[in-house]
């Protein structure tokens, strides 16, 4: 496999800086880093982004997460390994990632469950974090970025 082109964020370095700043803005005390990585992994699984599935699985492992939790992200609803707050974040990630799959892109029950676990700052951080991973997934899919390959 070979990427179609040099990654767009290296062609336009200001884009990389903007995405890095956007990512940094989501790191608040209200949302644990592991939760961000779980939602990044789930959105990337849905979008079929091998680069991000690979990267976020490794990041979760480096953060001390067990293989059973990492492997179970794709089936989080049927798995006992996630907290209620993580489940709410994963459901929100799925809804935001699959906005075209239903008439009400983010149903009230999904939003309200997330709001039970995260305050306004936490919800804002999650929504931006989920939107951002979807940007990365789309960039990687467009250029057919190869997992494990050097990007630039």
PyMOL commands that set and color helices and strands:
alter all, ss='L'
color gray80, all
select helices_A, chain A and resi 8-11+13-25+33-47+50-62+67-78+84-97+99-101+108-117+120-143
alter helices_A, ss='H'
color red, helices_A
deselect
rebuild
show_as cartoon
